Amino acid sequence: MGGLGAPEIILIIIAILLLFGGKKIPELMRGLGKGVKEFKDAQNGESNTSTTEEKPKA
């Protein structure tokens, strides 16, 4: 009881496509990714600075 099989996953994907449309899904996934990253940063106690910023060379 409980496991998701291939038919269930396919049905969920089809339902998401019908609800949001193909053009909106990448935007939703991008937002979800940013939210997960912010959550992980908050758990680690990091500040709100970007990890791609370069530190000044000494």
TIROVO-414288 format. One record per residue (C-alpha): y, z, x. Coordinates in nm, 4 decimals. Example, Ala and Ser with C-alpha at 12.3 -4.5 7.8 and 13.67 -1.06 7.14 Angstrom:
REM residues 2
R       py       pz       px
R  -0.4500   0.7800   1.2300
R  -0.1060   0.7140   1.3670
***
This chain:
REM residues 58
R       py       pz       px
R   0.0000   0.0000   0.0000
R   0.3470  -0.0831   0.1277
R   0.3140  -0.3617   0.3847
R   0.5109  -0.6823   0.3408
R   0.3082  -0.9973   0.3776
R   0.4191  -1.3552   0.4332
R   0.4514  -1.4424   0.0604
R   0.6771  -1.1433  -0.0026
R   0.9004  -1.2233   0.2946
R   0.9307  -1.5871   0.1861
R   1.0230  -1.4773  -0.1656
R   1.2916  -1.2416  -0.0286
R   1.4385  -1.5187   0.1889
R   1.4512  -1.7583  -0.1065
R   1.6214  -1.4952  -0.3217
R   1.8838  -1.4317  -0.0498
R   1.9513  -1.8059  -0.0175
R   1.9963  -1.8369  -0.3926
R   2.2280  -1.5356  -0.4139
R   2.4538  -1.6022  -0.1164
R   2.4128  -1.9696  -0.0300
R   2.3455  -2.1194   0.3101
R   2.7060  -2.1153   0.4304
R   2.7623  -1.7443   0.3717
R   2.4476  -1.6104   0.5444
R   2.5641  -1.6524   0.9088
R   2.8816  -1.4598   0.8254
R   2.6772  -1.1813   0.6647
R   2.4419  -1.1599   0.9648
R   2.7373  -1.1499   1.2067
R   2.8877  -0.8608   1.0130
R   2.5537  -0.6818   1.0056
R   2.5170  -0.7235   1.3824
R   2.8633  -0.5809   1.4453
R   2.7860  -0.2858   1.2189
R   2.4613  -0.2096   1.4019
R   2.6373  -0.2333   1.7393
R   2.9126   0.0040   1.6271
R   2.6522   0.2464   1.4937
R   2.4625   0.2456   1.8261
R   2.7863   0.2918   2.0208
R   2.8804   0.5863   1.8009
R   2.5403   0.7467   1.8565
R   2.5752   0.7089   2.2322
R   2.9244   0.8587   2.2230
R   3.0917   0.5508   2.3633
R   3.4517   0.4714   2.2808
R   3.5645   0.1746   2.0727
R   3.6219  -0.0463   2.3795
R   3.4507  -0.3776   2.4271
R   3.1613  -0.3945   2.6725
R   3.2746  -0.7369   2.7921
R   3.5955  -0.6063   2.9469
R   3.5950  -0.6217   3.3243
R   3.6891  -0.3179   3.5273
R   3.9623  -0.3619   3.7890
R   3.8243  -0.4290   4.1345
R   3.9161  -0.1754   4.4005
***
